[in-house]
């Protein structure tokens, strides 16, 4: 049995009736929902908006804030439900007035520098797993745009992912290659599975256009209009067009188009597996790790990427839902010329 603790201002709370902890590569901010039959102590000591940690077996898995405190009661009983997210939820929710950003230099900064400047407004540290950044000549911060929307648009042009880690940092990363040495195998540890193969977001041709800023010795700054395209050979004729900002050259635009095609491909074929417990042989199940999947029903015998993990505690006990996709969903690499079952 795993020990789950909510830690607030040095106080530990446990004894949950039910709980759900979610890490999702498509949502960036991890989240939690906890429920317990309570008493006056916990309902008065926990306040919405407070900083908190969720720990499993004494190790942090989410560092963030309490978003919602719900209390249900009658004259004899009441229960408390607590919801929260990791620290980068403030980047997701908030926009900063233009006058506050008037003195901030955006042009000719690297993506890492932009992340550090904006995350620093909320005391959020930035972890760089990529490196090799080049200055971006010009970026546009639009009034009312959330900070995460702004950063995610640039992240797409740089072909990187923005995630949160267990201590609340903003992590700049790419699809992981680290492997979990416990397979997901039908007839062994897989309790149940589900999948939904949906091609409505896939297209045969992805046309991308943008603007790049150059140096003009006569007029100062010049604008060049650029375009690129990529194909998905496995789809009937279904074209789509994207207008993108913050690209510096054709290579970046090509990478952005490839990124979009691959995301749409990979996310059209997720599989969700349910297993007992929260741990494999070497630790907790985790996102952005590759796992060997052996599933005769779907014809899978391959390494896939874990994109979402949900730890739950219910009347059934401790369970983990693990969503896997082809790694290409988060990579800039060619889609196989002929689609295999779950490549």
C-alpha positions in Angstrom: 0.0 0.0 0.0 1.4 3.4 -1.0 1.4 6.3 1.4 -0.1 9.5 -0.1 0.3 12.8 1.8 -0.9 16.3 1.2 1.7 18.6 2.7 0.8 22.2 3.5 2.9 24.6 5.5 4.7 21.7 7.2 1.5 19.9 8.1 0.8 16.4 6.6 -2.7 15.2 5.8 -3.6 11.6 4.8 -6.3 9.0 5.2 -8.0 9.6 1.8 -11.4 7.9 0.9 -10.5 8.4 -2.8 -7.9 10.2 -4.8 -6.8 10.8 -8.4 -3.4 12.1 -9.5 -2.8 12.9 -13.2 0.3 13.5 -15.2 -0.4 14.3 -18.9 2.0 15.3 -21.6 -0.8 17.1 -23.4 -1.8 19.2 -20.3 1.6 20.3 -18.9 0.3 21.0 -15.4 -0.2 17.9 -13.3 -3.3 17.8 -11.2 -4.9 16.0 -8.2 -8.2 15.4 -6.6 -8.4 14.1 -3.0 -11.4 13.2 -0.9 -11.7 12.3 2.8 -14.3 12.1 5.6 -13.2 15.1 7.6 -13.4 16.9 10.9 -13.2 20.5 12.0 -9.4 20.4 12.0 -8.8 19.8 8.3 -11.7 22.0 7.1 -10.3 25.0 9.0 -6.6 24.4 8.3 -6.7 23.9 4.5 -7.3 27.1 2.6 -7.8 27.4 -1.2 -4.8 29.0 -2.9 -2.2 27.7 -0.5 1.1 26.2 -1.7 1.2 22.4 -1.3 2.9 19.2 -2.2 1.6 15.8 -3.0 4.0 13.0 -1.8 3.8 9.3 -2.5 6.0 7.3 -0.2 7.6 10.5 1.0 8.7 11.6 -2.5 7.0 14.7 -4.1 5.0 14.0 -7.3 3.2 17.4 -7.6 4.3 20.7 -6.2 1.8 23.5 -6.7 -1.3 25.1 -5.2 -4.8 24.2 -4.0 -7.3 25.4 -6.5 -10.7 24.2 -5.1 -11.9 23.2 -1.6 -15.3 21.6 -1.5 -17.2 20.7 1.7 -20.4 18.7 1.8 -22.1 18.1 5.1 -25.3 17.5 7.1 -25.9 17.6 10.9 -24.0 14.3 11.3 -21.4 14.0 8.6 -19.3 15.9 6.1 -16.6 15.3 3.6 -13.9 17.4 2.1 -12.7 17.4 -1.5 -9.5 19.1 -2.5 -8.3 19.9 -6.0 -5.1 21.4 -7.2 -2.4 21.7 -9.9 1.3 22.1 -10.2 3.0 25.5 -10.1 3.0 26.1 -13.8 -0.8 26.4 -13.7 -0.2 30.1 -13.2 1.5 30.3 -16.6 -1.5 28.5 -18.1 -4.1 30.7 -16.4 -2.5 34.2 -16.3 -1.8 37.0 -18.8 0.3 40.0 -17.9 -0.8 43.6 -18.8 1.3 45.1 -21.6 2.5 47.9 -19.4 4.0 45.5 -16.9 6.0 43.9 -19.7 7.1 47.3 -21.3 10.7 47.0 -20.1 11.1 43.3 -21.0 13.3 42.5 -24.0 11.6 39.9 -26.2 13.5 40.2 -29.5 16.8 38.6 -30.1 16.4 36.4 -27.0 16.6 32.6 -26.9 13.5 30.5 -26.1 15.2 29.6 -22.8 15.6 33.2 -21.9 12.0 33.9 -22.7 10.9 31.0 -20.5 13.1 32.3 -17.6 11.9 35.8 -17.8 8.1 35.0 -17.9 8.4 32.1 -15.4 10.3 34.3 -13.1 7.2 36.5 -12.7 5.8 33.6 -10.7 8.9 32.3 -9.0 9.0 29.2 -11.3 12.3 27.7 -12.1 13.1 26.6 -15.7 14.8 23.3 -16.4 16.4 23.0 -19.9 16.7 19.4 -21.2 17.4 20.5 -24.8 20.1 23.2 -25.1 21.7 24.6 -28.2 19.4 27.6 -28.4 19.7 30.4 -31.0 18.3 33.9 -30.5 14.9 34.5 -32.0 15.0 37.8 -34.0 11.4 38.9 -33.3 8.5 37.7 -31.2 5.1 39.2 -30.6 3.5 39.2 -27.2 -0.2 39.9 -27.7 -2.3 41.7 -25.1 -4.6 39.2 -23.2 -2.6 36.1 -24.4 -1.8 33.8 -21.5 1.9 33.3 -20.8 1.7 29.6 -21.6 -0.1 30.3 -24.9 2.7 32.6 -25.9 5.5 30.2 -24.9 3.7 27.2 -26.4 3.5 28.8 -29.8 7.2 29.4 -29.8 7.8 25.9 -28.4 6.1 24.5 -31.4 8.4 26.4 -33.8 11.3 25.1 -31.8 9.9 21.6 -31.8 10.0 21.2 -28.0 7.6 20.3 -25.3 6.8 22.3 -22.1 6.1 20.1 -19.1 6.1 20.3 -15.3 8.2 18.2 -13.0 7.6 16.9 -9.4 9.0 20.0 -7.8 7.0 22.5 -9.9 9.6 23.6 -12.4 8.8 24.4 -16.1 10.7 21.8 -18.1 11.7 22.3 -21.7 12.1 18.8 -23.2 11.4 16.5 -26.1 9.9 13.0 -26.4 11.9 10.8 -24.1 13.9 7.7 -25.0 14.3 6.4 -21.4 12.7 3.0 -21.1 10.7 1.3 -18.3 11.8 -2.3 -17.9 8.4 -3.6 -17.0 6.3 -4.5 -20.0 2.6 -3.9 -20.4 1.4 -7.4 -21.4 -2.1 -8.6 -22.1 -2.8 -11.7 -20.0 -0.2 -10.6 -17.4 -0.4 -7.2 -15.7 -3.0 -5.5 -18.0 -6.4 -5.6 -16.4 -8.3 -3.9 -19.2 -7.7 -1.8 -22.3 -9.5 0.7 -24.5 -8.7 2.6 -27.7 -10.3 5.0 -30.1 -8.7 5.4 -33.5 -9.9 8.8 -34.9 -8.5 10.3 -38.1 -10.7 13.5 -38.1 -7.7 15.6 -37.1 -5.3 14.0 -39.7 -4.7 15.5 -43.1 -2.9 14.5 -46.3 -1.1 17.9 -46.8 -0.1 20.4 -44.2 0.7 23.8 -45.7 2.4 26.2 -43.4 3.1 29.9 -44.1 4.9 32.5 -41.9 7.0 35.6 -41.8 10.7 35.9 -41.1 12.4 39.1 -40.1 15.7 40.0 -41.7 18.1 43.0 -41.9 17.7 45.6 -44.6 20.6 48.1 -44.8 18.3 50.7 -46.3 15.0 50.4 -44.4 16.1 48.8 -41.2 14.0 45.6 -40.8 12.5 43.7 -43.7 9.8 41.0 -43.7 10.0 37.9 -45.9 7.0 35.6 -46.4 7.9 31.9 -46.3 6.0 28.7 -46.8 6.6 24.9 -46.4 4.6 21.8 -46.6 4.6 18.1 -45.5 2.5 15.1 -46.5 0.9 12.2 -44.6 0.9 9.5 -47.3 -1.6 7.4 -45.4 -4.6 9.8 -45.7 -6.8 10.5 -48.7 -6.7 14.1 -50.1 -7.5 16.3 -47.1 -5.4 19.5 -47.1 -5.1 22.0 -44.3 -3.3 25.4 -44.0 -1.7 27.0 -40.9 -0.4 30.6 -40.5 2.3 30.7 -37.9 4.2 33.3 -36.0 7.7 33.4 -34.5 9.6 31.3 -37.1 13.1 32.4 -38.2 13.7 30.4 -41.4 12.4 27.7 -43.7 14.0 24.9 -41.7 12.0 26.0 -38.6 8.9 26.2 -40.6 9.5 22.7 -42.0 10.0 21.4 -38.5 6.8 23.1 -37.3 4.8 21.5 -40.1 6.4 18.1 -39.4 5.6 18.5 -35.7 2.0 19.2 -36.4 1.6 16.2 -38.8 3.2 13.9 -36.3 1.2 15.0 -33.4 -2.1 14.5 -35.4 -0.9 11.1 -36.4 0.2 9.9 -33.0 -2.8 11.3 -31.1 -5.2 9.6 -33.5 -4.2 6.2 -32.1 -4.0 6.2 -28.2 -4.4 3.0 -26.1 -5.3 3.2 -22.4 -4.3 0.3 -20.2 -5.4 -0.3 -16.6 -3.0 -2.1 -14.2 -3.0 -2.9 -10.5 -1.0 -0.7 -8.3 1.0 2.5 -9.0 4.5 1.0 -9.5 6.4 -1.1 -11.9 9.5 -3.1 -10.8 11.7 0.0 -10.5 9.3 2.8 -9.3 6.2 4.8 -10.1 4.8 4.7 -13.6 5.8 7.9 -15.3 5.0 9.9 -18.5 7.5 10.6 -21.3 9.0 7.1 -20.9 9.0 4.2 -23.4 7.4 1.0 -22.4 7.2 -2.4 -24.2 3.6 -3.2 -25.0 2.5 -6.8 -25.9 -1.1 -6.8 -26.9 -2.3 -9.6 -29.2 -5.8 -8.0 -29.6 -4.4 -4.9 -31.3 -1.3 -6.6 -32.8 1.1 -4.6 -30.8 4.6 -5.9 -29.9 6.6 -2.7 -29.7 8.0 0.1 -27.6 5.4 3.0 -27.2 5.6 6.3 -25.4 3.7 6.8 -22.1 1.8 10.1 -22.5 -0.5 10.1 -19.6 -0.6 8.4 -16.2 -3.5 8.5 -13.7 -3.0 7.1 -10.2 -6.3 6.4 -8.5 -7.5 5.1 -5.2 -11.1 3.8 -5.2 -13.1 0.9 -3.7 -11.2 -1.3 -6.2 -7.9 -0.3 -4.5 -4.9 1.3 -6.1 -5.0 1.4 -9.9 -3.0 3.1 -12.7 -4.4 4.1 -16.1 -1.5 4.3 -18.6 -2.1 6.0 -22.0 0.4 5.1 -24.7 1.0 6.5 -28.2 3.6 6.1 -31.0 6.6 8.1 -30.0 6.4 10.0 -33.3 3.4 11.9 -31.7 6.0 14.1 -29.9 8.9 13.9 -32.3 10.0 15.6 -35.4 10.8 12.6 -37.6 9.2 11.0 -40.7 6.0 9.0 -40.3 6.5 5.4 -41.7 5.8 5.4 -45.4 3.3 2.6 -44.9 1.4 2.7 -41.5 1.9 -0.4 -39.4 -0.7 -1.3 -36.8 0.8 0.6 -33.9 4.2 2.0 -35.1 
